[in-house]
Amino acid sequence: MEPPSAFSENYVFSNVPNARSAVLGVYDRLSGLQAYGSRLSLMYPYDSDEMVGVLNGAAPDNSSRDLSRYNLQATNAQLAGPFEQLYAGVERANICIKNIPTMDLYSNGAASEQLELKRLYGEALTLRAQFYFELIRNWGDIPAPFEPAADQVELTLPKVDRDTIYTRLIADLKTAQELLPWRTEASNDERITKGAAKALRARLALYRAGFSLRRNNRMERTGDYLSFYQIARDECYELMQHREQHTLNPSFQAVFKEGIDAYTLDPHGEILFEVAMGRETDSNLGYYDGPRFYVPGNTSLLGNGQIRIIPAYFYAFDSLDTRRDVTCAPYYNDPDYSKKVQPLLNMTSGKFRSDWINPRLSSAIQATGLNWPLIRFSDVLLMFAEAENELQNGPSNDAIMALQEVRMRAYDGNGAMIGDIPNTKEDFFTALVQERYLEFGGEGIRKYDLIRWNLIDQKIQAVREVLTKMKNKVAPYDQLPQYMYYKPTEQEVVWGNSLYEASPAIAPEGFIRVNWMAALTDGWITNVAQLFRANHSELFPIPQTAIDANPNLTQDYGY
């Protein structure tokens, strides 16, 4: 029977407004709690050496706690939803990619219609690349349909090697960027433009060049990896020549406080690609992860505060680095909006914080609607620097300047504070690893960076070692304060003693004491990425529901 509410593909792709609606439906699969509104942004990237996920008790729960501790089973409650939603995005994109270029208006319509349809086609190609990228970096080799399900002879597909998929996506993104307008050539909205496709192509090329866990249970990269560094370098270089389209916001804080947290698009185009969310729908950013808060008329403390700063990460920042107090939020908010400092181990991720949301939240619902930034221009600069360093067997002047530009912004333009940038390949790479650590905290990037560099096991071990030295007051951490003193204010936290010197014996008058280094325990240290196993935990198990549904799908990596 013909369902009375159905629309055929021929009808949907018969005019520009309907085709646009179809592509907006592809965008929709990026949002919501099973995608970048929660799971892909706030759960999947942790634990790393910057922040840790749910720490309310250590008992296994086959859900988000086991995800953070790398104690995963194929039946984990957080796996199936995102896996299925990403493939739903692929399916929707495939339908648009099949139909839009064959529309009569695509070739014979008015110039404005052809321009819009080409843009829509480019958007669909870019969106499909993003869905597949997320699937690959979390699950490795996966089934990879590139045509709509209705056109496939067989729906129970086997896994495809990730390099084959990456190669196809990188080619697609080359096509997409030629169809898409620059940011200033289009309406000022959250849709994909040329810069987003170029930046995503550079990112995929770096991941294709990097290490990944193979089905032989070894971290490997292919012998042709330098050719993909070249793609990344060239895409980033071209973006760097178009500063009228995308460049750094002069203020690191403004990217988040005056931009994302104020529901405002960055005027400098620093965020090249962000996931659009509806206010008080689609996204739990700032509720799940940031400092806890109150809303008018509600007497209960709201927010989960579930992404915690590792103390070693807080102290990796220089005291004058402006990124520290944006990335790390050591307080919660009282009903009168004054800030109450928490013990060190309760410090939360800070870029998406509810007390920065403007206009203020007015209800107790968890959905904030904050957008999720996928790629910022600082990433373009640092990807360029990384690729140049690899290709030139050491940093070029351009690579040094790119790293320096990111660091200069971090110190509010104070060139005296940026320090010397190394000029040997190994030392420059080490500096780059550190700069990305400080720049992208809480943005879901660090864990995946460490995996593609094959450094995640090393960095997890290293951060536990630093934490142990901090707890045992071993130099150079022997003078860190055991306690901090503060005054609650509505604005910035007012400290009564130095964050970098031993606590005073007597509390300053009028200040409140909280545990700082005194709160650190062996159990907390052990909890960080507790059950991570090299050559296993770098990827997730395929959800059991998918294994059950597809007899050609296998479980790998020791799961």
Salt bridges, closest charged atoms under 4 A:
GLU9 OE1 - LYS98 NZ 3.40
ASP28 OD2 - ARG29 NH2 2.75
ASP28 OD2 - ARG92 NH1 3.67
ASP47 OD2 - ARG69 NH2 2.64
ASP49 OD1 - ARG446 NE 2.94
ASP61 OD2 - ARG65 NH1 3.47
GLU116 OE2 - ARG20 NE 3.09
GLU116 OE2 - ARG191 NH2 3.23
GLU123 OE1 - ARG119 NE 3.96
GLU123 OE1 - ARG191 NH2 2.64
GLU134 OE2 - ARG137 NE 2.91
ASP141 OD1 - ARG162 NE 2.76
ASP141 OD2 - ARG215 NE 2.90
ASP151 OD2 - LYS98 NZ 3.01
ASP163 OD1 - ARG208 NE 3.63
ASP163 OD2 - ARG214 NH1 3.10
ASP172 OD2 - ARG128 NH2 2.94
ASP172 OD1 - ARG168 NE 3.79
GLU220 OE2 - ARG218 NE 3.19
ASP224 OD2 - ARG208 NH2 3.43
ASP234 OD1 - ARG233 NH1 3.17
GLU235 OE1 - LYS198 NZ 2.70
GLU235 OE2 - ARG201 NH1 2.65
GLU238 OE1 - LYS198 NZ 2.96
GLU244 OE2 - HIS242 ND1 3.01
GLU270 OE2 - ARG376 NH1 2.70
GLU270 OE1 - ARG409 NH1 2.90
GLU280 OE2 - ARG279 NH2 3.98
ASP321 OD2 - ARG323 NH2 2.86
ASP325 OD1 - ARG324 NE 2.86
ASP334 OD2 - LYS340 NZ 2.65
ASP355 OD2 - LYS339 NZ 3.80
ASP379 OD2 - ARG203 NH2 2.66
ASP379 OD1 - ARG436 NH1 2.77
GLU386 OE2 - ARG452 NH1 2.79
GLU388 OE2 - ARG233 NE 2.96
GLU390 OE1 - LYS425 NZ 3.53
GLU405 OE2 - ARG243 NH1 2.83
GLU435 OE2 - ARG323 NH2 2.84
GLU435 OE1 - ARG407 NE 3.02
GLU439 OE1 - ARG323 NH1 2.93
GLU439 OE2 - ARG376 NH1 3.11
GLU439 OE2 - ARG409 NH2 3.13
GLU443 OE2 - LYS351 NZ 2.55
GLU443 OE2 - ARG376 NH2 2.74
ASP449 OD2 - ARG436 NE 2.67
ASP449 OD1 - ARG452 NE 3.05
GLU490 OE2 - ARG360 NH2 3.64
ASP522 OD1 - LYS471 NZ 3.57
ASP556 OD2 - LYS159 NZ 2.60
